[in-house]
Amino acid sequence: MADIVKQILAKPIQLADQVTKAVDEASSFKQECAELKSKTEKLVGLLRQAAHASFDLYERPTRRIIDDTEQVLDKALSLVLKCRANGLMKRVFTIIPAAAFRKMSSQLENSIGDVSWLLRVSASGDDRDDGSLDNRSDAAASLVSLARDNDRYGKLIIEEGGVGPLLKLLKEGKIEGQENAAKAIGLLGKDPESVEHMIHAGVCTVFAKILKEGPMKVQSVMAWAVSELAANYPKCQDLFAQHNIIRLLVSHLAFETIQEHSKYAIASNKAASIHTVVNWLWRIVIMRL
């Protein structure tokens, strides 16, 4: 595994070195090239860190992220090489729009974020060898942090199969682990495609089980997660109703079995409570009557 990852990393590291060398030889757009060099040096530092940690990296996301990074560095090299043109006529006919540098700078920044994400996920993924509930809870907490930081990370978590283990932790974990898993699911459901993926993974069944017999603290987080998914993908409201999720939430409100959390802040410092969530869902029910 370590040898495979090192092979994957060899080409982008080589390209990054070529970019920094080409920048030193640039005769035009020196300021723009200097910015690209700075980001490329940061990126290659992370790539070398990944090469040293290759035994701990997950092969599948590593391949995807490094392939994308390699393409970005290849484009960066092509752009910087245009700035080495010698002679007046070459400089005149080598017109590079400012937008090209801004776009490349943004792509390098994204690659830096992606490789950083890969290193962080691999570092927090030690529970693949020790699948204790505590380790799984810590891993879920790390995913919460990553999903909150950047939408790109959330997409990667979903695409690399992170939903299934979170649902398993919701069903089998300790209270803290269940809370972390519920927070992660709520944060990951930021768009219809992501919510649909969760639905196909069985999120409705798990939600209903937790709301029916789970701990009150977990049910409170779950209520928030339900509101996030429903708000970001209104079509899932029907599925929530079919799985009795809305009825269970309203029942909790009626019998006051879930405690009020007046400042239950999870994402974007938004305050939510079970009463707010259920009232919102109850309006949906009324509208359908």
N, C-alpha and C positions, 0 to 999 in steps of 0.2 A: 504493500500500500504506500509506504513512504517513498519508494523509488518511483512509483507511478505519479504521485503528486509532484515530486521534484521535476520530473519530465514535463509535466503540464506547466510548471512555473518557469522553466528555463527560457522559453521564447519571449514572454512578456518582460522578463528581467533584462534580457538582451536588447529588446526594443527600447526599453526605458533608458538604458545606458546610451543607446544611439541618439535618442532625443536630446539628452543633456549635452552630448558632444556636439550635435548639430547646432544647438542654441549658441554655444561658445563661438561658433564659426559664422553666426548670422551677421549680415551686413545691413539689413533693414528690419524694421519693426522690432527693434531690440528690446524695447520695454515690454511689448506684448509677449515676445519669446521668453523674456526673463520670468514672467508670471507663469508661463507654461512649464518652464524648467523647475521652478519652485514646487509646483504641484506634482510634477513628474518625480522629483527627488523624494517627496513625501510618499508617493505611491510605491516607488521601488523599494523604499525602506520597509513598507508593509509587506511587499512581496517577498523580500528576503526573510522577514520575520516568519512569514507563512512557510517558506522553504525549510526553515529550522524546526518549525512545529509540524512538519508534514505528516508525521506519524499520527497526530491527533486530529487532523483535518478530515472532514467527511468528503468522500470522493465526489459524490453527485453534485452537491452545490458548488464544490471547488471547481469542477469542470465548467459549469455554467458561468460562474463569476469570472474565472480566469479567461475563458474564451471571449467574453464581452470586453474584459480589460485589454486583452491582446488587440482586439479590433480598434479600441479607442487609441491605444498607443501607436498602432500602425498609422492611423489617421493623423495623429499628432506629429509623427515623424515626417509624413508627407507635407504637412503644413509648414513645419519649421525648415525643411529643406528648400522650400520656395524662397525663404528669406536669405539664402546663401548666394543668390544670383549675383554674378560678377559682371561688371560693365554697365554703362548707363542704359543702353538699349534693353538689356535684360531686366533691369530694375523698372524701367518704364512699362514694359509689357507684363511684368509680374505684379498684377494688381490683386491685392488680397483684401476683401471687405473686412471691416472691423468686426462685423457679426460673426465671422469665421473664428476669430480668436475667442470671442465671448462664448460661442457654442462649444469650442474645444475645451475651454477652461471649465465650463459646466460639466462636460462629460468626464473630464479627469477628476473633478470633485465627486461625481457620482461613483466612479471607480474606487476612489479612496474610501468612500463610505461603504461600498460593497465588500471590499477586502477587509476593512475594519470589522464589519458585521460578521464575516466568515470567521475571523479570529476569535471574536467574542463568543459566538455560538459554539465553536469548537471547544473553547475554554470552559464554557458552562455546561458542556455535554458529557461530563465525566460519568453521569448516571447511566450511560449506555452499558458500562461495565459493572456498575453497582446500582441496580435499579431500586434502591430503597425509596420509600415514600418521601423522606426528607430531601434526598437528592433530586427527586422528581419535582418537588415543590420549589426548590431553589432554581431549577431549570425553568420552571414556569414563570417564576418571578423575573428571571432574566429576559424571557420572551416578552413579558409585560413592558419592561424598560425599552427593549428594542422596538416593539410595535408602537410605543408612544413616541419614540424619537423620530421615526421616519416612515412614511407610507410605503416606501420601497422595501424596507425590511419586513413590514407586515406581509407584503405580497410574497416575498421569498419564503417566509415562515409557512405560509399556506401551501405554496407550490412545492415545497420540500417535505410535505407530509406532517406538518406540525399539529394539525387539528385533531387527528386521531389520538395521539398521546395525551393531549389536553382533555379530551372527553373521557378518556380512561381514568385520568387523575381526578376528574370531577366525580366519577362514580366510586372510585376506590380509595382516594386520598384522605389524609387527615384534613381537619377544618382549614388550616392555613393553606395547604396545597390546593384544596378545592376553591378557596377564595382567589388564589393566584390564577388558577386555571380559568375561572369565570371572568376575571378581569381581562385576561389575555384574549378570550373569545370575544368579549365586548369590544375590545380595541381593534381586533383583526377584522371585524365586520364593517368595514368602512365604505363598501360599495356593493352593488347588487351581485356582481360576480363572486365576490368573497363570501357573501352571505349564502348564496346558492351552493357554493362548495361545502359550507358548513352543514347546510340542510341535508345534502346528499351523504355527508359523513355521519348523520344521525343526531344532530344537535337537538332536534325537537324532542326526541325520546328522552334524552338525558335531562333537558330542561324540565320536562314534566315530572321525571322521577325526583329531581332535587326539590322542586316546588311542592311535591306531595309529601316527601318524607325526609328531606335534608335538614341540616342544622339551620337555625334562624339566620345566623350571620352569613352563611353561604346563600341562603334564599334572597337576602337583601342585595347582594352583589349580582345574583342571577337576575333579579328584577331589573336592575340597571342594564345588564347585558341584553335582556329581551328588548328593552326600549331602544337601545342602540341599533340592534339588528333590524327591528321593525321600522325605525325611522329612516335607515339607510337603504332599505329594500321593502317598501310597503306591501309588495305582493306576498311576502312571507306571513303577513297578518292572518291570512286564511288558514295557513298551515298551523300557526300557533293556536288558532281557535279549534281546529280539528284535533289537536293533541291536548285540548283542555287547559292549555297554558294560561289563557286569559281568565278562564273560570277559576283556576287555582289562585291566580293573583288577586282577583276580586274577592275570593273566599278568605284569603289571608287578611285583606283589608277589613272585611266585614267582622271577622272574629279577632282582629288585632293580634294575630299570631306572629307577625313580623315587626320587630322594633323599628321605630323611626330613627333615621340617620339624617339629621338636618344638614350636615356638612359632609356628605359622602362623596368626596372629590376623587375622581379617577383620571379622567382625561380632560385636558384643556381647562383644568380648574373648575369644571362644571359641577354644581351641587345638584344632587338627585336624592330622592327619598322614595320609599315604597309607595307612599300616598300619592306623590306626584306621578310616578310611573303608572300606577293602577288607574288613577283618574284619567290619565291620557288614554290608556287602553280601553277603559270603560266607555269613553266617548266614541271609540271605534265601534264597540258593540252596539251602542245606541243608534249610531248612524245606519247600521245594517238592519235594524228592526223595522 
